């Protein structure tokens, strides 16, 4: 059994935004594997099937980004996988469009969805796959909640293809080989540091959770 959790924000207004790269990855993987991700379960949209001879579970948390850990914790407490048997996929502004990074463990790196998951699981020792969406030229919130520039779409699609290759390699071989195949896809670009106001955010979809990350969902 292998579990893929793709992060994003629910709702039509967030479809196609940079912050929903994790959702996009799960959607593309679902089309590739024929798995329907539509059942409401574990505070998310859930689907399961078989791929490469292994049971594959796909989940898109519906709690908004800053409460992603609530969904992930319920899911993982139910299935109790080993850390190497699940993967979290999400966007990264520190990577250019077209780049991906697969890691066995690490910090949240400023990503609110990952902050929530790490807080709810009580560990950062689990694999994660980051999809590059490029750095913000102005407001960080507007950037992540905005859609890709037309000139970045081709590179973004290439990153998604690399991300799918990473998962295939991880399932058929191991994470070390998967990292060696995809992590050379580009170096992080230099980017303007966001102001304190930009970093705090103007929307529940992008701002950090108030209070405990695993508490009641904020409005």
CORRATA-V394455 format. One record per backbone hydrogen bond with DSSP energy under -1.0 kcal/mol. CO is the residue of the C=O (numbers start at 1). NH is the residue of the N-H. Records with the same first field share a line. If there is no record, write none. Layout:
CO: NH  NH
//
This chain:
2: 57
3: 87
4: 59
5: 89
7: 23
11: 14
12: 15
14: 17
17: 20
18: 21
20: 24
21: 25
22: 26
23: 27
24: 28
25: 29
26: 30
27: 31
28: 32
29: 33
30: 34  35
39: 46
41: 44
43: 62
44: 41
45: 60
46: 38  39
47: 58
49: 56
51: 54
54: 51
55: 2
56: 49
57: 4
58: 47
59: 6
60: 45
64: 67
65: 68
67: 70
68: 72
69: 73
70: 74
71: 75
72: 76
73: 77
74: 78
75: 79
76: 80
82: 85
83: 86
85: 3
87: 5
88: 129
89: 7
90: 131
92: 95  133
95: 134
96: 99
99: 132
101: 130
103: 128
108: 111
111: 115
112: 116
113: 117
114: 118
115: 119
116: 120
117: 121
118: 122
124: 106  126
127: 88
128: 103
129: 90
130: 101
131: 92
139: 143
140: 144
141: 145
143: 146
144: 19
146: 18
149: 152
152: 156
153: 157
154: 158
155: 159
156: 160
157: 161
158: 162
159: 163
160: 164
161: 165
162: 166
163: 167
164: 168
165: 169
166: 170
167: 171
168: 172
169: 173
174: 178
175: 179
176: 180
177: 181
178: 182
179: 183
182: 185
195: 199
196: 200
197: 201
203: 206  207
212: 215
//
